[in-house]
Amino acid sequence: MKRDPANTAQAEEAFLTAMAIAQEQMARGFELRAALSSARLYGSTGRSAHAHVLLASALEGLSPTPEFPEIEQAQSLLVALTP
């Protein structure tokens, strides 16, 4: 995205790949981080509904903890994306 901010396809593909690998390895923390990055990208490109679905799924069953601030960040973004 630094090279060509208008072309988000490669970043989107990388985030989705990261999520798939994290799901395969049952690494919920990495899955959430990739989902959070994807949701930010989707939100910035006018796809808030898609971002909301993605984050809601990744957050399912997770509760905020001081050791994992991404959960709170994702919850805040989820609220901001709520129609």
N, C-alpha and C positions, 0 to 999 in steps of 0.2 A: 504494500500500500504506500510505502514511502516513495517508491519509484514512480508509481502512477496512481494517485489517489482516486481518480475517476474509474479505474478498472478494479472493482472489488471482487471479481469472480475468483481469482486465485486465492485471495484471503478467505473467502467463503468456503472454498473447497478445502483449504488447509484446516480451518476450524472444524468442519464437518468430519474430516478424516481423523482429527485429534479426538473428537467426541466418540467416534466409532471405535477407535483403538482403546480409549479409556473404558467404554462400556464392555468391550470384549475382555479386558483385564480386570473388570469390576473395580476400577479406580474412580470412585465417585467424586473425589476432590478434583482430579484432573478433568473429569467429565464436566463438572460445574464450571471450572475455569474456562474451558473451551466454549461451553454454552453461553457464559457471560460475555465472552468476546464476540461470539456470533450475534447475540442479542443486541449488543452495542452497535455492531455493523448494520444489522437489520433495521434498528431504530433510526440510524443516521441516513438510511436509504429509503425511508418511508414504508418500511414493512414491519410496523409495530405489532400488528396482530400475530405475525409469524414469530417475532421475538418473544412475545408474551407466552405463546404455546411452548416454545423451546425452553424458556426459563422455568415455567411452571412444572414441566416434566422433569427437568434436571434438579429442581429443588424438592421434589416429592420425597417426604420422609426425613429431610434434613432440618436440624434446628441450629440456630446461631450459636457459635462458641467463640470465645476470644482467640482461640488458636487458629480459627478458620474464618477470617473476616470477609471472605468472598461470599459467604452465605448471606450475611447482612447486606452486602452490596447488591447481590442478585435480588434479594427481597425488595430492596428499595427501588431498583430498576423495574421490577415486576409491577410494583404499585404505580410507578410513573407511566408505565405502558398500558395500564388498565383503561379500557375505553370508558 
